[in-house]
């Protein structure tokens, strides 16, 4: 508690110092909406004002439009599971060739992630989402019309580049427009819509031909492009670019025409001015002591998210069911039915339970599910309890995907969007996103090979990774629930001092 009070006072002292230099006389100073009251009084008033900030229809609509890009991401992730049998049969692909096709989405994501931060900084959040859809639309068409493995892989690669860009810009955009008391839930809607896309393709992939399935993935991308023209740009990005008039206009539109946004606008501008004292950081400058703590959290969470095997389980769910002797059509349909309500539950409780609690609960459930799959495939290899192996497999795969959807799937992206100041958000966000996609590609490419080599041992390793993740979160990840972005960044700044 004392640490939080100290952090709030420190942020206010820096803000007051900047404004005193810009407005030396009292009258001009008062025009900004601040007064020379004590930091405690100012903080209390600011907190009351923020608490009264309502969630407008514009914020709801803007968030919905943004996370529609995540729905496109989910369609891409779910496609490889439902289309596997049809593609391998029609195009005569080997296990290695289909593993390349399945994993090349994450390779494209890695390429997109490398440039995601810079593109989002240059083009803005809104235009970057439009740029993403150019890759996604082209990719889906190439997959739908492919006549050989080369065109199939090219389409999947283009789709992956768009998805990689989306993975950075969507959570950042939502975190920058949403009020702090609902920011976690709104950013978590990113994961919810991704699960909706996966669930849709898990269900319809059981009876639609793979080419028609690709056309289904193409349609929401086109609709997303149209809707993007009706949402405002991020006020924080506009303020960073010195477009103060447009920043206030976008903020007014988001908060409501009858709301006084001067205090929030001034806070955003002051925080950006403080971050610009050090200038825009390059990637090489990111590895300094003052950024070590948030960087460790961001990179660590993304690394653990992928090494837990989450992408492989989602991409090749049909193969896991078949190996365990459970009908894949029934298994994927059950997953699709349950994972969306579970993600909706996560969206509701993330700002009630907090990030830490939900992350640790998610990792615990993933670890137990992976351990159950290890036991199941161990029984299958030794011919022990053959009647129970399909049941264990179904429960394990279902539990792993659902647990991932409730916490570990979306929360690292929320935390990534919260913890980095504006002057390092480009370089730090790029590094964190690249980490996610790099290890996602490694897991998805090697998953089928490891499944054939030793499925039981692979899932035992995944369970140990989930156990380590709980320890990592407990000791290193702070709670960011209910704090503004400026307060969170000041907290990390004080932790270094």
GUVEXPA-803065 format. One record per residue (C-alpha): residue in one letter; y, x, z. Coordinates in Angstrom, 2 decimals. Example, Ala and Ser with C-alpha at 12.3 -4.5 7.8 and 13.67 -1.06 7.14 Angstrom:
% GUVEXPA-803065
+--------+---------+---------+---------+
| residu |   north |    east |      up |
+--------+---------+---------+---------+
|      A |   -4.50 |   12.30 |    7.80 |
|      S |   -1.06 |   13.67 |    7.14 |
+--------+---------+---------+---------+
***
This chain:
% GUVEXPA-803065
+--------+---------+---------+---------+
| residu |   north |    east |      up |
+--------+---------+---------+---------+
|      X |    0.00 |    0.00 |    0.00 |
|      X |    2.42 |    2.79 |    0.95 |
|      X |    1.52 |    4.59 |   -2.28 |
|      X |    2.36 |    1.52 |   -4.35 |
|      X |    5.72 |    1.08 |   -2.54 |
|      X |    6.52 |    4.74 |   -3.15 |
|      X |    5.65 |    4.36 |   -6.83 |
|      X |    7.90 |    1.30 |   -7.20 |
|      X |   10.82 |    3.06 |   -5.51 |
|      X |   10.37 |    6.12 |   -7.70 |
|      X |   10.45 |    4.07 |  -10.89 |
|      X |   13.55 |    2.20 |   -9.76 |
|      X |   15.37 |    5.39 |   -8.73 |
|      X |   14.75 |    6.89 |  -12.19 |
|      X |   15.87 |    3.66 |  -13.88 |
|      X |   19.04 |    3.46 |  -11.77 |
|      X |   19.83 |    7.09 |  -12.47 |
|      X |   19.67 |    6.56 |  -16.23 |
|      X |   21.86 |    3.47 |  -16.06 |
|      X |   24.41 |    5.13 |  -13.80 |
|      X |   24.85 |    7.86 |  -16.42 |
|      X |   25.29 |    5.28 |  -19.16 |
|      X |   27.47 |    2.86 |  -17.10 |
|      X |   29.57 |    4.90 |  -14.63 |
|      X |   31.74 |    1.98 |  -13.48 |
|      X |   30.45 |   -0.85 |  -11.33 |
|      X |   31.45 |   -3.69 |  -13.66 |
|      X |   29.54 |   -2.29 |  -16.66 |
|      X |   26.61 |   -1.56 |  -14.42 |
|      X |   26.45 |   -5.14 |  -13.19 |
|      X |   26.46 |   -6.41 |  -16.79 |
|      X |   23.00 |   -4.97 |  -17.29 |
|      X |   21.55 |   -7.42 |  -14.78 |
|      X |   21.09 |   -4.79 |  -12.02 |
|      X |   23.09 |   -4.33 |   -8.84 |
|      X |   23.55 |   -1.63 |   -6.23 |
|      X |   21.18 |   -3.23 |   -3.77 |
|      X |   18.46 |   -1.27 |   -2.08 |
|      X |   15.40 |   -0.40 |   -4.18 |
|      X |   13.32 |   -2.73 |   -1.96 |
|      X |   15.57 |   -5.72 |   -2.65 |
|      X |   15.71 |   -4.99 |   -6.37 |
|      X |   11.93 |   -4.58 |   -6.53 |
|      X |   11.36 |   -7.84 |   -4.71 |
|      X |   13.70 |   -9.73 |   -7.02 |
|      X |   12.13 |   -8.16 |  -10.11 |
|      X |    8.67 |   -9.13 |   -8.92 |
|      X |    9.76 |  -12.70 |   -8.30 |
|      X |   11.31 |  -12.90 |  -11.78 |
|      X |    8.17 |  -11.52 |  -13.39 |
|      X |    5.96 |  -13.92 |  -11.45 |
|      X |    7.94 |  -16.86 |  -12.79 |
|      X |    7.54 |  -15.72 |  -16.41 |
|      X |    5.48 |  -18.40 |  -18.08 |
|      X |    2.93 |  -17.96 |  -20.82 |
|      X |    4.48 |  -19.58 |  -23.89 |
|      X |    2.85 |  -21.07 |  -26.97 |
|      X |    4.11 |  -18.06 |  -28.95 |
|      X |    2.24 |  -15.64 |  -26.67 |
|      X |   -0.92 |  -17.75 |  -26.96 |
|      X |   -0.65 |  -17.98 |  -30.74 |
|      X |    0.22 |  -14.29 |  -31.20 |
|      X |   -2.73 |  -13.26 |  -29.04 |
|      X |   -5.08 |  -15.59 |  -30.92 |
|      X |   -3.95 |  -14.23 |  -34.29 |
|      X |   -4.30 |  -10.63 |  -33.10 |
|      X |   -7.82 |  -11.11 |  -31.70 |
|      X |   -8.89 |  -12.82 |  -34.92 |
|      X |   -9.14 |   -9.23 |  -36.17 |
|      X |  -11.71 |   -8.66 |  -33.42 |
|      X |  -13.67 |  -11.62 |  -34.80 |
|      X |  -13.83 |   -9.71 |  -38.11 |
|      X |  -15.05 |   -6.68 |  -36.15 |
|      X |  -17.80 |   -8.76 |  -34.54 |
|      X |  -18.90 |  -10.05 |  -37.94 |
|      X |  -19.29 |   -6.46 |  -39.13 |
|      X |  -21.28 |   -5.46 |  -36.04 |
|      X |  -23.59 |   -8.48 |  -36.24 |
|      X |  -24.20 |   -8.17 |  -39.99 |
|      X |  -26.63 |   -5.24 |  -39.80 |
|      X |  -29.03 |   -7.07 |  -37.48 |
|      X |  -29.30 |  -10.29 |  -39.49 |
|      X |  -29.29 |   -8.63 |  -42.89 |
|      X |  -31.79 |   -5.84 |  -42.17 |
|      X |  -34.95 |   -7.45 |  -43.60 |
|      X |  -33.20 |   -8.83 |  -46.69 |
|      X |  -31.39 |   -5.61 |  -47.61 |
|      X |  -34.39 |   -3.32 |  -47.08 |
|      X |  -36.51 |   -5.63 |  -49.26 |
|      X |  -34.00 |   -6.27 |  -52.08 |
|      X |  -32.72 |   -2.70 |  -52.39 |
|      X |  -35.95 |   -0.96 |  -51.26 |
|      X |  -34.26 |    1.03 |  -48.47 |
|      X |  -36.20 |    3.32 |  -46.13 |
|      X |  -35.63 |    3.44 |  -42.35 |
|      X |  -33.40 |    6.49 |  -42.80 |
|      X |  -31.34 |    4.79 |  -45.52 |
|      X |  -30.86 |    1.62 |  -43.49 |
|      X |  -29.99 |    3.67 |  -40.42 |
|      X |  -27.27 |    5.31 |  -42.51 |
|      X |  -26.03 |    1.89 |  -43.64 |
|      X |  -26.00 |    0.51 |  -40.10 |
|      X |  -24.32 |    3.55 |  -38.57 |
|      X |  -21.78 |    4.17 |  -41.33 |
|      X |  -19.66 |    1.35 |  -39.89 |
|      X |  -19.08 |    3.54 |  -36.84 |
|      X |  -18.48 |    6.58 |  -39.06 |
|      X |  -15.76 |    4.60 |  -40.83 |
|      X |  -14.49 |    3.53 |  -37.43 |
|      X |  -14.22 |    7.20 |  -36.49 |
|      X |  -12.12 |    7.91 |  -39.61 |
|      X |   -9.89 |    4.92 |  -38.87 |
|      X |   -9.56 |    5.93 |  -35.23 |
|      X |   -8.31 |    9.42 |  -36.13 |
|      X |   -5.26 |    7.91 |  -37.83 |
|      X |   -4.97 |    4.71 |  -35.78 |
|      X |   -2.33 |    5.84 |  -33.31 |
|      X |   -0.06 |    7.42 |  -35.90 |
|      X |   -0.33 |    4.48 |  -38.31 |
|      X |    0.40 |    1.97 |  -35.53 |
|      X |    3.40 |    4.06 |  -34.49 |
|      X |    4.82 |    4.38 |  -38.02 |
|      X |    4.07 |    0.92 |  -39.43 |
|      X |    4.27 |   -1.06 |  -36.20 |
|      X |    1.50 |   -3.09 |  -34.59 |
|      X |    1.80 |   -6.14 |  -36.87 |
|      X |    1.87 |   -4.29 |  -40.20 |
|      X |   -0.98 |   -2.05 |  -39.06 |
|      X |   -3.17 |   -5.15 |  -38.64 |
|      X |   -2.28 |   -6.16 |  -42.19 |
|      X |   -3.19 |   -2.65 |  -43.33 |
|      X |   -6.58 |   -2.97 |  -41.57 |
|      X |   -7.44 |   -6.12 |  -43.46 |
|      X |   -6.96 |   -4.36 |  -46.80 |
|      X |   -9.96 |   -2.17 |  -45.90 |
|      X |  -11.99 |   -5.05 |  -44.44 |
|      X |  -11.52 |   -7.36 |  -47.44 |
|      X |  -12.42 |   -4.60 |  -49.91 |
|      X |  -15.40 |   -3.56 |  -47.80 |
|      X |  -16.93 |   -7.03 |  -47.56 |
|      X |  -16.59 |   -7.55 |  -51.32 |
|      X |  -18.26 |   -4.19 |  -52.04 |
|      X |  -21.18 |   -5.07 |  -49.74 |
|      X |  -21.57 |   -8.55 |  -51.26 |
|      X |  -21.66 |   -7.17 |  -54.82 |
|      X |  -23.63 |   -3.97 |  -54.11 |
|      X |  -26.54 |   -3.16 |  -56.43 |
|      X |  -27.64 |    0.07 |  -54.75 |
|      X |  -27.41 |    1.97 |  -51.47 |
|      X |  -24.30 |    3.90 |  -52.56 |
|      X |  -22.12 |    0.81 |  -53.07 |
|      X |  -23.57 |   -0.71 |  -49.93 |
|      X |  -22.59 |    2.36 |  -47.88 |
|      X |  -19.12 |    2.56 |  -49.49 |
|      X |  -18.40 |   -1.06 |  -48.58 |
|      X |  -19.65 |   -0.56 |  -45.04 |
|      X |  -17.54 |    2.60 |  -44.71 |
|      X |  -14.35 |    0.80 |  -45.81 |
|      X |  -15.11 |   -2.01 |  -43.39 |
|      X |  -15.57 |    0.56 |  -40.63 |
|      X |  -12.17 |    2.17 |  -41.34 |
|      X |  -10.49 |   -1.21 |  -40.91 |
|      X |  -12.48 |   -1.91 |  -37.75 |
|      X |  -11.56 |    1.52 |  -36.34 |
|      X |   -7.86 |    0.83 |  -36.84 |
|      X |   -8.26 |   -2.63 |  -35.29 |
|      X |   -9.95 |   -1.20 |  -32.19 |
|      X |   -6.75 |    0.64 |  -31.25 |
|      X |   -3.95 |   -1.63 |  -32.42 |
|      X |   -5.21 |   -5.03 |  -31.17 |
|      X |   -5.48 |   -4.22 |  -27.43 |
|      X |   -2.23 |   -2.23 |  -27.57 |
|      X |   -0.36 |   -5.10 |  -29.24 |
|      X |   -1.64 |   -7.71 |  -26.77 |
|      X |   -0.93 |   -5.50 |  -23.74 |
|      X |    2.65 |   -5.03 |  -24.98 |
|      X |    3.40 |   -8.75 |  -25.46 |
|      X |    1.52 |  -10.44 |  -22.61 |
|      X |    3.00 |  -11.08 |  -19.11 |
|      X |    1.41 |   -8.83 |  -16.51 |
|      X |   -0.35 |  -11.61 |  -14.54 |
|      X |   -2.42 |  -12.62 |  -17.59 |
|      X |   -2.51 |   -9.32 |  -19.47 |
|      X |   -6.11 |   -8.54 |  -18.54 |
|      X |   -7.42 |  -11.93 |  -19.62 |
|      X |   -5.49 |  -11.86 |  -22.88 |
|      X |   -6.66 |   -8.36 |  -23.83 |
|      X |  -10.21 |   -9.31 |  -22.83 |
|      X |  -10.00 |  -12.09 |  -25.42 |
|      X |  -10.40 |   -9.17 |  -27.84 |
|      X |  -13.98 |   -8.79 |  -26.61 |
|      X |  -14.51 |  -12.55 |  -26.54 |
|      X |  -13.65 |  -12.95 |  -30.22 |
|      X |  -15.75 |   -9.93 |  -31.13 |
|      X |  -18.70 |  -11.61 |  -29.40 |
|      X |  -17.97 |  -14.82 |  -31.32 |
|      X |  -18.27 |  -12.88 |  -34.58 |
|      X |  -21.52 |  -11.21 |  -33.48 |
|      X |  -22.94 |  -14.54 |  -32.27 |
|      X |  -22.07 |  -16.30 |  -35.54 |
|      X |  -23.82 |  -13.64 |  -37.62 |
|      X |  -26.83 |  -13.51 |  -35.29 |
|      X |  -27.33 |  -17.25 |  -35.86 |
|      X |  -26.54 |  -17.69 |  -39.56 |
|      X |  -28.17 |  -14.35 |  -40.40 |
|      X |  -31.53 |  -15.99 |  -39.68 |
|      X |  -31.28 |  -18.30 |  -42.70 |
|      X |  -28.48 |  -17.07 |  -45.01 |
|      X |  -29.12 |  -14.41 |  -47.71 |
|      X |  -27.37 |  -11.14 |  -46.94 |
|      X |  -24.97 |  -11.37 |  -49.90 |
|      X |  -23.77 |  -14.81 |  -48.83 |
|      X |  -23.51 |  -13.47 |  -45.29 |
|      X |  -21.08 |  -10.82 |  -46.54 |
|      X |  -18.96 |  -13.53 |  -48.22 |
|      X |  -18.84 |  -15.37 |  -44.89 |
|      X |  -17.44 |  -12.16 |  -43.34 |
|      X |  -14.81 |  -11.97 |  -46.08 |
|      X |  -13.31 |  -15.44 |  -45.39 |
|      X |  -11.87 |  -14.86 |  -41.86 |
|      X |  -10.27 |  -11.62 |  -43.05 |
|      X |   -8.24 |  -13.52 |  -45.66 |
|      X |   -7.21 |  -16.18 |  -43.12 |
|      X |   -6.16 |  -13.45 |  -40.69 |
|      X |   -3.83 |  -11.91 |  -43.28 |
|      X |   -2.08 |  -15.26 |  -43.74 |
|      X |   -1.61 |  -15.88 |  -40.00 |
|      X |   -0.19 |  -12.42 |  -39.31 |
|      X |    3.06 |  -13.38 |  -41.08 |
|      X |    3.84 |  -15.88 |  -38.31 |
|      X |    3.72 |  -13.64 |  -35.21 |
|      X |    6.45 |  -11.33 |  -33.80 |
|      X |    6.31 |   -7.54 |  -33.68 |
|      X |    5.72 |   -5.81 |  -30.32 |
|      X |    9.04 |   -5.62 |  -28.39 |
|      X |    8.05 |   -2.27 |  -26.89 |
|      X |    7.44 |   -0.74 |  -30.31 |
|      X |   10.79 |   -2.09 |  -31.55 |
|      X |   12.53 |   -0.63 |  -28.48 |
|      X |   10.86 |    2.72 |  -29.07 |
|      X |   12.24 |    2.74 |  -32.61 |
|      X |   15.75 |    2.00 |  -31.34 |
|      X |   15.82 |   -1.52 |  -32.78 |
|      X |   17.23 |   -3.10 |  -29.62 |
|      X |   18.50 |   -6.30 |  -31.25 |
|      X |   15.10 |   -7.02 |  -32.82 |
|      X |   13.40 |   -6.09 |  -29.53 |
|      X |   15.42 |   -8.69 |  -27.62 |
|      X |   14.85 |  -11.27 |  -30.35 |
|      X |   11.06 |  -10.74 |  -30.28 |
|      X |   11.04 |  -10.78 |  -26.47 |
|      X |   13.07 |  -14.00 |  -26.39 |
|      X |   10.67 |  -15.59 |  -28.84 |
|      X |    7.68 |  -14.56 |  -26.71 |
|      X |    9.16 |  -15.58 |  -23.33 |
|      X |   10.92 |  -18.78 |  -24.43 |
|      X |   14.43 |  -19.64 |  -25.61 |
|      X |   15.56 |  -20.78 |  -22.14 |
|      X |   14.41 |  -17.63 |  -20.28 |
|      X |   16.73 |  -14.77 |  -19.31 |
|      X |   14.97 |  -11.71 |  -20.72 |
|      X |   17.70 |   -9.17 |  -19.88 |
|      X |   15.86 |   -7.68 |  -16.89 |
|      X |   12.58 |   -7.21 |  -18.77 |
|      X |   14.39 |   -5.85 |  -21.84 |
|      X |   16.30 |   -3.36 |  -19.69 |
|      X |   13.11 |   -2.26 |  -17.91 |
|      X |   11.37 |   -1.66 |  -21.24 |
|      X |   14.34 |    0.33 |  -22.56 |
|      X |   14.65 |    2.39 |  -19.36 |
|      X |   10.94 |    3.26 |  -19.35 |
|      X |   11.08 |    4.35 |  -22.98 |
|      X |   14.18 |    6.45 |  -22.32 |
|      X |   12.40 |    8.14 |  -19.40 |
|      X |    9.36 |    8.87 |  -21.55 |
|      X |   11.57 |   10.27 |  -24.30 |
|      X |   13.01 |   12.91 |  -21.97 |
|      X |    9.93 |   14.98 |  -22.80 |
|      X |    9.92 |   13.89 |  -26.44 |
|      X |    6.96 |   12.65 |  -28.47 |
|      X |    3.87 |   14.58 |  -27.40 |
|      X |    1.56 |   16.19 |  -29.91 |
|      X |   -2.19 |   16.25 |  -29.51 |
|      X |   -2.08 |   19.85 |  -28.25 |
|      X |    0.50 |   18.90 |  -25.59 |
|      X |   -1.69 |   16.08 |  -24.32 |
|      X |   -3.90 |   18.46 |  -22.34 |
|      X |   -1.42 |   19.04 |  -19.54 |
|      X |   -1.91 |   18.45 |  -15.84 |
|      X |    0.35 |   15.40 |  -15.74 |
|      X |   -1.80 |   13.58 |  -18.33 |
|      X |   -5.18 |   14.83 |  -17.07 |
|      X |   -5.94 |   11.85 |  -14.81 |
|      X |   -5.31 |    9.00 |  -17.31 |
|      X |   -6.94 |   11.04 |  -20.07 |
|      X |  -10.08 |   11.59 |  -17.98 |
|      X |  -10.30 |    7.86 |  -17.31 |
|      X |   -9.70 |    6.80 |  -20.91 |
|      X |  -12.03 |    9.32 |  -22.56 |
|      X |  -14.63 |    9.01 |  -19.78 |
|      X |  -14.92 |    5.23 |  -20.04 |
|      X |  -15.25 |    5.31 |  -23.84 |
|      X |  -17.87 |    8.08 |  -23.67 |
|      X |  -19.94 |    6.22 |  -21.07 |
|      X |  -19.57 |    2.92 |  -22.94 |
|      X |  -21.29 |    4.34 |  -26.02 |
|      X |  -23.82 |    6.67 |  -24.35 |
|      X |  -25.15 |    3.62 |  -22.48 |
|      X |  -26.67 |    2.58 |  -25.84 |
|      X |  -24.58 |   -0.56 |  -26.25 |
|      X |  -23.88 |   -0.19 |  -29.98 |
|      X |  -27.51 |    0.52 |  -30.83 |
|      X |  -28.76 |   -2.51 |  -28.90 |
|      X |  -26.23 |   -4.78 |  -30.67 |
|      X |  -26.71 |   -3.35 |  -34.17 |
|      X |  -30.51 |   -3.32 |  -34.08 |
|      X |  -31.35 |   -6.25 |  -31.79 |
|      X |  -33.86 |   -7.59 |  -34.34 |
|      X |  -35.76 |   -4.30 |  -34.36 |
|      X |  -35.93 |   -4.28 |  -30.55 |
|      X |  -37.35 |   -7.81 |  -30.44 |
|      X |  -39.90 |   -7.04 |  -33.15 |
|      X |  -41.04 |   -3.86 |  -31.41 |
|      X |  -41.57 |   -5.77 |  -28.15 |
|      X |  -43.52 |   -8.52 |  -29.91 |
|      X |  -40.85 |  -11.20 |  -29.48 |
|      X |  -39.72 |  -13.31 |  -32.51 |
|      X |  -36.43 |  -11.81 |  -33.65 |
|      X |  -35.04 |  -15.10 |  -35.01 |
|      X |  -35.45 |  -16.78 |  -31.61 |
|      X |  -34.18 |  -13.73 |  -29.72 |
|      X |  -30.97 |  -13.30 |  -31.72 |
|      X |  -30.28 |  -17.05 |  -31.54 |
|      X |  -30.65 |  -17.03 |  -27.75 |
|      X |  -28.30 |  -14.04 |  -27.51 |
|      X |  -25.74 |  -15.79 |  -29.71 |
|      X |  -25.92 |  -18.93 |  -27.57 |
|      X |  -25.33 |  -17.11 |  -24.28 |
|      X |  -23.06 |  -14.15 |  -25.04 |
|      X |  -19.96 |  -16.20 |  -25.95 |
|      X |  -19.90 |  -18.29 |  -22.71 |
|      X |  -20.47 |  -15.08 |  -20.73 |
|      X |  -17.54 |  -13.38 |  -22.48 |
|      X |  -15.41 |  -16.47 |  -21.79 |
|      X |  -16.30 |  -16.13 |  -18.13 |
|      X |  -15.22 |  -12.49 |  -18.22 |
|      X |  -11.91 |  -13.51 |  -19.81 |
|      X |  -11.27 |  -15.95 |  -16.95 |
|      X |  -12.23 |  -13.71 |  -14.03 |
|      X |  -10.90 |  -10.32 |  -15.17 |
|      X |   -7.46 |  -10.99 |  -13.61 |
|      X |   -9.07 |  -12.51 |  -10.50 |
|      X |  -11.81 |  -10.02 |   -9.62 |
|      X |  -10.01 |   -7.02 |  -11.13 |
|      X |  -11.05 |   -4.34 |  -13.58 |
|      X |  -13.04 |   -2.11 |  -11.19 |
|      X |  -15.29 |   -4.83 |   -9.77 |
|      X |  -16.12 |   -6.29 |  -13.16 |
|      X |  -16.77 |   -2.85 |  -14.67 |
|      X |  -19.18 |   -1.83 |  -11.90 |
|      X |  -21.01 |   -5.18 |  -12.02 |
|      X |  -21.35 |   -4.88 |  -15.80 |
|      X |  -22.74 |   -1.32 |  -15.56 |
|      X |  -25.21 |   -2.35 |  -12.85 |
|      X |  -26.58 |   -5.20 |  -14.97 |
|      X |  -26.76 |   -2.97 |  -18.06 |
|      X |  -28.63 |   -0.31 |  -16.09 |
|      X |  -31.19 |   -2.79 |  -14.76 |
|      X |  -31.68 |   -4.28 |  -18.24 |
|      X |  -32.19 |   -0.83 |  -19.78 |
|      X |  -34.70 |    0.02 |  -17.03 |
|      X |  -36.59 |   -3.21 |  -17.73 |
|      X |  -36.72 |   -2.33 |  -21.45 |
|      X |  -38.01 |    1.13 |  -20.55 |
|      X |  -40.82 |   -0.44 |  -18.52 |
|      X |  -41.51 |   -3.01 |  -21.25 |
|      X |  -41.88 |   -0.45 |  -24.04 |
|      X |  -43.88 |    1.78 |  -21.71 |
|      X |  -46.34 |   -1.06 |  -21.15 |
|      X |  -46.43 |   -1.70 |  -24.90 |
|      X |  -47.28 |    1.94 |  -25.71 |
|      X |  -50.15 |    2.01 |  -23.19 |
|      X |  -51.39 |   -1.52 |  -23.93 |
|      X |  -50.70 |   -2.69 |  -20.36 |
|      X |  -49.87 |   -6.37 |  -19.67 |
|      X |  -49.48 |   -7.30 |  -23.36 |
|      X |  -48.60 |  -10.91 |  -22.47 |
|      X |  -45.61 |   -9.85 |  -20.36 |
|      X |  -44.17 |   -7.25 |  -22.77 |
|      X |  -42.42 |   -9.80 |  -25.07 |
|      X |  -40.89 |  -11.57 |  -22.06 |
|      X |  -39.62 |   -8.30 |  -20.55 |
|      X |  -38.23 |   -7.30 |  -23.95 |
|      X |  -36.36 |  -10.59 |  -24.37 |
|      X |  -34.88 |  -10.46 |  -20.86 |
|      X |  -33.93 |   -6.77 |  -21.23 |
|      X |  -32.19 |   -7.08 |  -24.61 |
|      X |  -30.49 |  -10.32 |  -23.60 |
|      X |  -29.36 |   -8.91 |  -20.26 |
|      X |  -28.02 |   -5.69 |  -21.78 |
|      X |  -25.93 |   -7.40 |  -24.47 |
|      X |  -24.60 |  -10.10 |  -22.15 |
|      X |  -23.73 |   -7.63 |  -19.37 |
|      X |  -21.94 |   -5.42 |  -21.88 |
|      X |  -19.98 |   -8.41 |  -23.18 |
|      X |  -18.81 |   -9.35 |  -19.67 |
|      X |  -17.27 |   -6.04 |  -18.72 |
|      X |  -18.03 |   -2.66 |  -20.24 |
|      X |  -17.41 |   -3.92 |  -23.77 |
|      X |  -13.78 |   -4.99 |  -23.37 |
|      X |  -12.42 |   -3.51 |  -20.14 |
|      X |  -12.21 |    0.14 |  -21.30 |
|      X |   -9.94 |   -1.05 |  -24.13 |
|      X |   -7.76 |   -2.96 |  -21.65 |
|      X |   -7.42 |    0.11 |  -19.45 |
|      X |   -6.74 |    2.33 |  -22.47 |
|      X |   -3.84 |    0.05 |  -23.45 |
|      X |   -2.42 |    0.12 |  -19.90 |
|      X |   -2.55 |    3.68 |  -18.60 |
|      X |   -0.73 |    5.82 |  -21.18 |
|      X |    3.09 |    6.04 |  -21.36 |
|      X |    4.83 |    5.38 |  -24.67 |
|      X |    5.50 |    9.06 |  -25.45 |
|      X |    1.76 |    9.91 |  -25.42 |
|      X |    0.31 |    6.55 |  -26.44 |
|      X |   -0.17 |    7.70 |  -30.04 |
|      X |   -1.98 |   10.96 |  -29.32 |
|      X |   -3.84 |    9.75 |  -26.23 |
|      X |   -4.84 |    6.43 |  -27.78 |
|      X |   -6.07 |    8.23 |  -30.89 |
|      X |   -8.18 |   10.66 |  -28.85 |
|      X |   -9.70 |    7.86 |  -26.75 |
|      X |  -10.47 |    5.73 |  -29.81 |
|      X |  -11.98 |    8.69 |  -31.68 |
|      X |  -14.21 |    9.40 |  -28.67 |
|      X |  -15.50 |    5.83 |  -28.77 |
|      X |  -16.29 |    5.83 |  -32.48 |
|      X |  -17.69 |    9.37 |  -32.58 |
|      X |  -20.30 |    8.71 |  -29.92 |
|      X |  -20.83 |    5.20 |  -31.30 |
|      X |  -21.79 |    6.76 |  -34.63 |
|      X |  -24.13 |    9.26 |  -32.95 |
|      X |  -25.92 |    6.48 |  -31.06 |
|      X |  -26.20 |    4.04 |  -33.97 |
|      X |  -27.42 |    6.70 |  -36.41 |
|      X |  -30.07 |    8.14 |  -34.08 |
|      X |  -31.08 |    4.85 |  -32.44 |
|      X |  -33.85 |    3.86 |  -34.88 |
|      X |  -35.29 |    7.38 |  -34.85 |
|      X |  -35.33 |    7.49 |  -31.04 |
|      X |  -36.84 |    3.99 |  -30.97 |
|      X |  -39.78 |    5.19 |  -33.07 |
|      X |  -40.07 |    8.48 |  -31.17 |
|      X |  -40.02 |    7.21 |  -27.55 |
|      X |  -38.44 |    3.83 |  -26.87 |
|      X |  -39.32 |    3.88 |  -23.18 |
|      X |  -37.74 |    7.29 |  -22.58 |
|      X |  -34.62 |    6.35 |  -24.55 |
|      X |  -33.91 |    3.28 |  -22.42 |
|      X |  -34.63 |    5.19 |  -19.21 |
|      X |  -31.85 |    7.63 |  -20.19 |
|      X |  -29.55 |    4.67 |  -20.93 |
|      X |  -30.25 |    3.26 |  -17.46 |
|      X |  -29.32 |    6.58 |  -15.83 |
|      X |  -26.07 |    6.68 |  -17.82 |
|      X |  -25.18 |    3.21 |  -16.50 |
|      X |  -25.89 |    4.37 |  -12.94 |
|      X |  -23.59 |    7.36 |  -13.40 |
|      X |  -20.94 |    5.03 |  -14.85 |
|      X |  -20.82 |    3.11 |  -11.57 |
|      X |  -20.14 |    6.33 |   -9.67 |
|      X |  -17.45 |    7.37 |  -12.17 |
|      X |  -15.65 |    4.02 |  -11.93 |
|      X |  -15.87 |    3.85 |   -8.13 |
|      X |  -14.29 |    7.24 |   -7.53 |
|      X |  -11.87 |    7.63 |  -10.47 |
|      X |  -10.77 |    4.34 |  -12.03 |
|      X |   -7.83 |    2.66 |  -10.22 |
|      X |   -7.21 |   -1.08 |  -10.13 |
|      X |   -4.46 |   -2.11 |  -12.57 |
|      X |   -4.66 |   -5.88 |  -12.03 |
|      X |   -1.29 |   -7.56 |  -11.43 |
|      X |    0.85 |   -4.51 |  -12.24 |
|      X |    3.30 |   -4.15 |  -15.10 |
|      X |    2.76 |   -1.38 |  -17.65 |
|      X |    5.78 |    0.44 |  -16.21 |
|      X |    4.34 |    0.26 |  -12.67 |
|      X |    0.95 |    1.54 |  -13.82 |
|      X |    2.48 |    4.51 |  -15.62 |
|      X |    4.64 |    5.34 |  -12.60 |
|      X |    1.48 |    5.21 |  -10.44 |
|      X |   -0.20 |    7.86 |  -12.57 |
|      X |    2.98 |    9.94 |  -12.59 |
|      X |    3.12 |    9.88 |   -8.77 |
|      X |   -0.59 |   10.73 |   -8.50 |
|      X |    0.09 |   14.06 |  -10.23 |
|      X |    3.09 |   14.80 |   -8.02 |
+--------+---------+---------+---------+
***
